[in-house]
Structures are given as structure tokens and as C-alpha cells.
């Protein structure tokens, strides 16, 4: 009977969203850039739920402060801090890392999540050069700065986790903007290089590449209602009967940041329900053709 109870407890603990009985990030200190909305907000909430002390880094001050106060009232003991941070500004990024270390004594997890989509569906001949540069500044340069200053805090400890939010666009051509797609490919390359360098200090480096999720960023980029975006995402998905959510990315971040993922490094973890395994263009064209013929 004892073994049965232990096994059942293990099963329940495995579903961290529904049964948060195991503090998988207890005593860890994390920074989440872009932590005031979308994937970042969901990750902040789940990190805190699992016992981490979290620094929210964002330029959305009102949202960031609101989430911070909400989680402080829930978990107390100054478990969550908000710091204004433009990831393209090295002084801001350095300040966030210094704040985490000075307030909590260390830095265990750096989740470089902040990103922008760029002009959607712009043809290469009409693409804005300024927009292209802006996307790379935020998505790539900002993530590089986060990794640089996080590594500076982690190397003396001989441990740590650095994560990047990439995209399914890093695996296949999705028809997204050239700037966005190129920036997400760049993050995977940066991750692999950092994995080699920082592995010698016990620091793990990974990417998370989600499929389309109806985040505020995607909803704004598509110019449609959230419900409409969710319908489009589900209709084009390979894996049916389940809708992708921001929590799926947060769960991946918890796994990669926890001791359960202690030997996982240099991985681009694709959270796409199998979307990147196939090219759906031909089946779609065939189906449309068959409908017309009948």
C-alpha cells in the first residue's frame, strides 16, 4: 500500500500545472525578460509557483508591477521583483542581473524571452531596413546581452541555466517575416555556441521553440481577435484535440531549468505538436482541388 501511494503521488506531481506539490525550482533565482505578458508572464507565474525567486524584466511597467504585486500577495517574502529593462540597452540588462544578485545573492536561471515579430508578411523587396534592424536588436542582440551578463554571474558559481525563446520558424519556413525568421535561427546558433563555451563552467544553454500561440504579440501582429487567432492556430495544427497555450512554454522552461533537466544542454526544444515534421502545402492544395471537383 505504501508503494502504491508513493507511485500515485509521483504521478500527480508530474503534472506541475494541475498538481504543484513539488517545488521543482525551490531556492532558485530567475530572471525572465519580457516577463510582463505572453510566454514570459506565464513562465514568471509557474516559476514562482515552483518556489523560485523571480525578477520580471520588461518595458511594460504597469503590467509588470501589477503581476509583481499580485504574486507578492500570494507568495510573500519578496519572491518577485519588477525591474524596467529595455533588452537592447546594455546598462538596463546589466542592472537587472545586478539587482537579482544583490537582492537574492545569486542567479540560477536567465530566460531571454523578450522579442518582437517585425512587420508581418512583408515581401523582401519592400521590407523596411529599419524594422529588420530593430527585430535583430531586440530578438538577437538583446538575448546576447542577457546571456553575456548572466554568464558573468553564473561562471563563478560553476552552474546555471540560460534559455532563449526561439520559434518553430527556426525549424521550417513558416511564411513569417524575414527578420523574425532570421532572428530566431540566429538564436539557435547563439545557443549552440554558448552551450560549448559555457558547458565548461557547468552552465546549461537551451532554446524553446513554440508553435503559434495566441499571445498578445501574435494577436497584435495578425490584427485579429484572440479567439480568431486561436481558431487559425488549431485549424493549421498537426496535433488535434488540444490547443497550444502559453503554459506549454512555461512548462518546458520549468523542465529545462530544473534538476530534472540537469544533463540537457544545446537543445532546441520544439513545442509545436509535430507541426515542423511535415510540409502541409501539398495536402492542403489536394484537398482544395478535390472539393472543387466534387
Secondary structure, DSSP 4 states (H G I P E B T S, - for coil): -HHHHHHHHHHHHH-TTT---S-TTTT-EEEEETTTSHHHHHHHHHHHHTT-EEEEEES-HHHHHHHHHHHHHHH-TT-EEEEE--TT-HHHHHHHHHHHHHHHS---EEEE------STT--GGG--HHHHHHHHIIIIIHHHHHHHHHHHHHGGGT-EEEEEE--GGGTS--S--HHHHHHHHHHHHHHHHHHHHHHTTTEEEEEEEE-----HHHHHHHTS-HHHHHHHHHHH-SS-SS---HHHHHHHHHHHHSGGGTT--S-EEEESTTGGG---HHHHHHHHHHHHH-
